[in-house]
Structures are given as C-alpha cells and as structure tokens.
Amino acid sequence: MKKDEPPLDFPTTLEGFEYAFNEKGQLRHIKTGEPFVFNYREDLHRWNQKRYEALGEIITKYVYELLEKDCNLQKISIPVDATESEPKSFIFMSEDALTNPQKLMVLIHGSGVVRAGQWARRLIINEDLDSGTQIPFIKRAVDEGYGVIVLNPNENYIEVEKPKAHKHSSSDGTEEPAEKRERKDKVSKETKKRRDFYEKYRNPQKEKQMMQLFIRENGSPEEHAVYVWDHFIAQSAAENVFFVAHSYGGLAFVELMIQREADVKSKVTAVALTDSVHNVWHQEAGKTIREWMRENCCNWVSSSEPLDTSVESMLPDCPRVSAGTDRHELTSWKSFPSIFKFFAEASEARSGSQKPALTRRSHRIKHEEL
C-alpha cells in the first residue's frame, strides 16, 4: 500500500460528489455530464474502492427516500416488539399491504451490499434506476392493484466501534519478579513496533475497529424472510400472494417454504425467481415442495436465448426460461414484463378461468418422466 494515500474522507451527499440522477434516472456528473468514474485516482485501487463504497451508501439512502416519497411506501421497524436500546432493521410496505383483499406482491433482492428497493448497486450507478432498483416493479404493482412488501434481507446487524481493551493485572494478584516483567515488556514493545511498522503499509490510515450486533430473529436473509412471513405476510388479507425473488432471494424463499410449507402453499399463488441460486438438493426440499414449485414457480435465468425461451435444468424443481440477458444482475429488469404476465395468468388459473401458461405443464411431465 502507498503511504501517501489520500484521506478516506468522502462526501456524504450526491451533491458533494458532484453527481445527480438525470430525467432518465442515470447518474451523471453535474458539471461534465459524464457517467461515474471508478478510477478517480490512478494506482490507488483501495482509495477508489472506498470512494465507490461511500457513494454506494448515499445511493442506498437515496433509494430509501424514493421508496417513501415516490412510491408512497411506509418504513416499518423490526423486530415489531424491539426495545429502545436493541439493534433494529426495517422493511417497506404499501398502506394496503395487510388489508388488500385481492393481491400482495413481495420483493426480495439478492445477497451483498444491496438493501431494500435495490436489485444491483452496480446497475444503479453505471446504468440507471429502472434496471437497478425495484421501483418499476413497485409502481406497476400498485397501478395493477397489488399491495406491496419490500424485504430488507441483508440488513442483519448494526456496526458499533469496538471498546478499547483494558490491561489486566496478574490473575492471582501476586507480583511478577522485576526481571521477568522487564523481559516481557521488552518482547511486547518489539512485537508492537514490528506490528505497527507493517500495519502502516497494510493499512496506511488506521480505521476504526468495528463489531457487529445482530438483529434479533433477523440475523440472516433466511431468518428475515421467515420473520417477515410470520409477522406480516401471513397476517395479510390478500387472497393471492406473489413473490419476486432475485439470486439469493430465491434461496431464502425456498428456505421459507421448507419451514412454513403448509402456510406458503395456502397463501402463495405464484413465485417469479430471477437467476435464483437456490438448490432443492442442498437445501433438502422435500418432494411435496418440489412438486409445488414445478406448478407455481418460474425461474428467469441468465441466458443468451430470447426472453421466455425454455432452458433445460438438471434440478427437478421449477421451469427455467431465459431472462433475455446473460448478465446475472440484469435478469430481474429484463424479465419484468413477463413476470407480470406470469402473475396475471397464475391468478386467473387459481380462480378457475383458464390454465396457467409459460410451458409449466410440459416441464412437469418431463421431470415426472425422469
């Protein structure tokens, strides 16, 4: 690492970074109109990465604001019975999420740095808000009469600074001989000197040592999905519940099914997975779950084939079709129109007016023959 690394002191607003979103939802430099530049300083990858992460935190807060102001969602604190002092997280819900008698849409993003309302931070920064956020899904869902719940499965803990360690006296209260104590002090000083020498190059700017305090019953994406199901989705009045789950969100949904199989089957009408990383074998999903998934789920996977083209799978769970892109992070946005069509057909099939489409029956027969 370079000793002359600039301070890790970055702006806390988009304006401070001299960036803004234009009318097309693209992030552009206020003065030059250019897209975001990652390599702002040559040969300083760590500094550039820290700058990118600082901008990402601002983007997260910006999307939260859009969910409340633009999409009219409410921020709901969890755990619902949290004390004033314990760590808390939150989800977003439309005003009618629990009272809408017809339809409820639940959105779950993947793993990593993304938070509620986002599909991919990279897309938000380098492409636009439409492709990188869940906002188009939320707005269309509201227009079509759905209640909406937006999960926040990566907000599992809060970070606080580690307390400084205190030196302890000898455990038995006896004094060490002066010669032995001096020898230990000399070794300790030399060790510290050597450690500080290397640390100066490995981490030129001493950053705060942080510790994680996990949020009760929401310490992982899987726990979070079950918690929101138990305290919100299961309590909703909607006759038809629909899930859109991207990447690791699909794994979290399958885990929810494993833990709440009967309840999920009774309330959920259809599930749209986008390049889901679930695995029914590794997660030990039983035969009844796999059969239900074949009938009620569809996975839009990254593929160079045209949108909705059937894609073969080695797993005996749900049909896989092309999302119309070979970029993992774009699969939700590219399959957007097909997902709403899929939900409409599933809703009609449940009411008995017609059979569900999207080649689900052909996939079911194929797996049963295998």
N, C-alpha and C positions, 0 to 999 in steps of 0.2 A: 504494500500500500504506500501511497505517496504521503510524505509528511506535510506537504503544502496543500492538502485537500481543503477546499473552501468550507466555511462553516455550514453545518447541516441545519440552516435556519431558513425555512421556506415560508412563502406567503400562506395565509390561512383563508384566502378568498380567491375566486376565479379572477376577479379584477386585479388582485395583487400579482397573479401570474400573467396578467395581461392577455387573458383568454376569455371568450364568451361563446355561447351557442347562438348560431345564426337562425334565420327563419326556417331553414331546412333541418334544424336540430344537429348541425355539425359544429364541432368545437374548432374555433378559428382564432388566430392571434388578432387582437384588437387593432393593431397598427398595420401589420403586413397582410392580414387575411390568410396567412399560411396555416396548414394543419399543425398539430402538436409535434414538436421535435424532441425525440428522446435523448439523442446525443447532443445535449446542450453544451457540454464541455468535453473536449476531446481527451481520451485516455483517462477519464475519471468515471469508470463504469459504476462504482459503488455510489458516488455522489449523484450521478444521473438517475440511478435506480431509486435512491432515497427521495429525489425530487419527484419522480414519477409516482411513488407511493404517497407522497404528500398531496399531490394533485388528486390521486385516487380517493383519498379521504374526503376531500372537498366535493368530488363527484358524488360520493355516497350520500352526503348531507343534501346536496342539490337534488338528487333523485327523491330522497325522503320528502323534501319540500314539494316537489311536483306531485307526489302521491297524495299529499294532503290538499294542496291548493288547486292543482289541475285536474285531479281525478276524484276529488272530494271524499277521500278515504279518511278513516279515523285511526289514529295511532293508539293501540291498546297495549297496556303494560302487562307483562307476565313475569313470574307466576301471578295468577289472579289474586292470591292471598299473601303476596310478598309483604314483608315488614319494611319499615322505612329504611333500615340500615343494610339489608341484604342486596346482593347483586341482582339486577333486573334486565330483561330484554323486552322486546315488543314485536307485535305484528301489526298489519294494517287490514282494516275491514271497511266495506261499504256500510252505510247506515242500515241497509235492509239485509245484511248478511245472515242474520239469525232469524229474521221474520219473513223473508221472501218465501212464499209457499211453493213456488214452482222450481226455480233453478238457483244453484250456487256453484260458482267456479272457484277452485283452489289452485293457487300458483306456487310451485316450489322450484327454486333455482338449484344450480349445482354446487360443487364444493369450491374452496379457495377464498379469495378476497371479496367476492360479490356478496351483497347484502340485499335485503328486501327491495323488490322492484327492479332488480338487475338480472340480466342473463349473462352478460360478459362486459367487464370493465374495459377490456381492450377495444371492443366494438364501440362503446360509448365515446372513448377518447379518439379513436382513429377513424371510425365510420360515422355513426350518428345515433341519436337517442332512440329512434324507431327500432333499429336492429339490435341494440344493446340492452334495452330495457323492456320491462313487461307492460309499459304504458299502453301500447296499441292493443294488447290483449284485454287490459282492464277497461279501456274506453269502449271497445266493441262489445265486451261482455255486458257492461252497463246499458249500452244502447239496445241490446237484444234482451234485456230484462233479467239478467243474472244478478244475484248478489255476488260479492267478491270477497275472498280472504287471501291475503298475501302473506305467505310464511317467511320467516327470517332464520333459516336453519343453521347459518354459520355464526350467528351472534350467541355464542355458547358461554362466554366468560367476559369479565372485565379485567383490565390490567391495572395494577397498582404498583407503586415503587416498593422494592424490597426493603425491609427495615435493615439498618446497618447492624452488623454482627458485633456483639459486645464481648470483650475479653473476659474469660472466667479464671478465677484463681484455682489453685490446685484443689482437686475434688475432696481430698481428705483433710484439707485445712493445714497440712504440715508445710513448712518452708523447705524449698529445694536448696541444696548446697550451692553457694555462690558460684563455684567453678562450673558446675553443671548448668546453672541458669545462664551464665555468660556464654557458654558454648552453644546452647540452644538459641540464644538471642542472635549470635553471630551467624549461625546457619539460616535463621529466619530472615535476617536482613539481606543476606546474599541471595536467598531464594526470591525475596520480594524485588530486589534490584534487577535480577535476571528476568523475572516475570514482567516487570514494568517496561524493561527495555524492548522485549518482544511485543508487548501489548501496544507500545507506541506506534509500531509499524503495522500490526494486525488491525488495530482499531484506533487510528490516529486521534479521533475525537471520542473521548470517553462518554459513552451513552449510559443513560440510567439503567440500572438493573431492575427488571420488572418481574412481577409474579402474577399468576393467573388465579382469579377467584371465579369458580364455575357457577353458573346459574342453576339453581335448584330445578331438577326434572327437565332441564333443557341443555344438558351438558354435551350433547352431540346432535347432529341432524336427525338421527333416528329417534332419539328421545323427544326432540322438539316436535316432530311430526305426530307422535303418539299423544303428546301433551295437548297440542292444538286440536287434535281429533277429539279427545275426551272432554275438553273444556269448552269447545266452540262448535266444531263441525257436527259432532254427534248431537248437540243441543239445537241445531238449526232446524227450521221448519220445512226446508226445501224437500220436495218430493224427488228431485233429481240433483245429485251432486256430481260434479265433473272435476277431474284433476288434470292439470298440465304440469308435467314434471320433467325437468331437463337434467341429463347426465346423472350426477349422484342423487339428485332429487328422485329419480326413478328407483334407485336402490332404497331410499328412505320410504317411498311408498310401498314397495314390496315388504319391507320390514313391518310397516304399519299393518299390512294385510295379514302377515304371519301372526301378529299379536292381537289383532282385532278382526279376525276373518269374518265372523257372522255379521258383525255390525257394518263392516265395509260393504259386504255383499248386499245388505238390505238397503243401504243408502246411496251407494255409488252407481251411477248409470254407465259412465264411460271414463276411460283414462287415456290421455294423449301423452306418450312418452317421446322425448326428443333426444336421440342418441343416448339413451339410458345406459348406465353401466351396471345395472342390476344383474344378478346371476342366480337363477332359481335353484341351481345345484348347491353353490357355495352358501347361499342363504337358507338352504334346506326348506324351500317352499314345498308344501305337500301337493299331492295330486289334485285335490279339490281346488286349491289356489291356482295351479297351472291351468286347469280346465276353465276356471272363471276368467283368467287373463286372456286365454285364446278367444273367448267370446266378447270380452268387454274392453280390451286394451289394444292399442296400436302403437308401434314404435317407429317414429320417423328418424331414420338413421342417416349418417353422412354417407353420401354415395354420389358418383358422377352421373348416375342414371337420372332421367327426368322425374320430376315430382310425382309421388304416389306410385311409382313403378315398384312392383313386388321385389323384395330382396330376400334371398334364402337365408335361413338361420339354422345353426346347429342346436339351438336351445328349444325345448318344447314348451314355450310359454305363449307369447303373443305374436301376431303378424308383424313383419318388418317391411316397411316401404321406404323408398328414397325420399329424403327431405329436399332433393333437388340441389344439394351442395355437398362438396366433400370437405367443407370446413366445419368441424365439430361445433364451434361457438355460434355458427350461423343457423344451425338446424331449427331452432325454435322460430326464428323470424321467417325463414323460407317456407316452413310448413304452416304458417299462420292461417291462410285461407282454408287449407284442407282440414285443419283441426276443428274449426268452427262448423264446417260441413259435416265432419265426422260426428260431432256432438249433436247436431240437429237430427241426423239420421238415427243415432242411437236413442235419442229422446222419443222420436216418432215410433221406433221399433218397440220401445218399452210400453208405449201407450197402445200398441197393437195395431197401428195403422199400416205399417209396412215392415219388411225385413231389413235389418241393418246391412249396410253396404261395405265397401272397401275390402272386398275379397276375403272377409274373415272366415266365411264358411269353407272356402277352398283350402285355407291354411289349416283349419280344424281337421278336415278329412285327411289331409296329408300327414299331420302329426299322429292322428289316431292309427293310420295305416302303419306308420313306423313303430 
